[in-house]
Each structure stands twice: as C-alpha cells, then as structure tokens.
Amino acid sequence: MRLLTHNYLQSNVKGTEEGYPLGIVPETVEIDKSPVDRELLLNILPKLNYDAVLQAVEQLRPHCETLPNLPSTLPEDLDDELVNDLYFVLFDVHVKNGCLVCPSTQRKFPIRDGIPNMILHEDEI
C-alpha cells in the first residue's frame, strides 16, 4: 500500500474538499527489509509530501515499534542514517490489512492483503 495522491479523492469523491492525506488505520503491518537504493530515494523525495509521510509514520507507530524517529523537516543534506530511515519507512513497511480514512468525509477504504480498495459507491461519484 502506498500513499495516495491528493487529487484522487479531491477530484473524484462528491462533496470532498480536503481528502488528503488519508488517515491510516492499520490492523496488520509487516516489515519486508530490502537493500537501500539511495538514488531511488533521492529521486522520489522531491515528489513526496513530507508532512503526509510524518503523519503516516505516527499513525503506524503503535503497530510497528521499529519505526524510526524522523526529523520534523528534511535537511538539505541527508546523512546515511536518515537515508536508511526514510527508505525503511517508504519501502519496507507494508500495511497488509486495515483501512484508509478520508479526513473530510470519514469514508473508509479497506486494505486487504496490502491492496487498498478505492472503488467508489455510485452516490459518491
């Protein structure tokens, strides 16, 4: 499950003004360690909403004790420890079961086997 873009809920769900970032209510969280790809991380970081990442980490923390403490703002120069921590959070932590919650409507989107179901009801389009 990856963080979703701002425009999806804001433009697709009727009556939604502030549908981002989605809240995460995890039931099952799994860790799948992978080799750190610094170049990939550095290419992705400018495209991320870092505040949304921090929010997601805090929502996952009670279900995953190994989450690192990330700085409140990203420094311009990332040391190896911060690169490893960010990579771990973004690529190695997986919500297997739970739900995503729209902050505007409180609509819940289930996550099963790591896949969020974002299918809208007819009255929500």
PyMOL commands that set and color helices and strands:
alter all, ss='L'
color gray80, all
select helices_A, chain A and resi 6-12+38-47+50-63+80-92+122-124
alter helices_A, ss='H'
color red, helices_A
select strands_A, chain A and resi 23-31+93-101+108-112+115-116
alter strands_A, ss='S'
color yellow, strands_A
deselect
rebuild
show_as cartoon
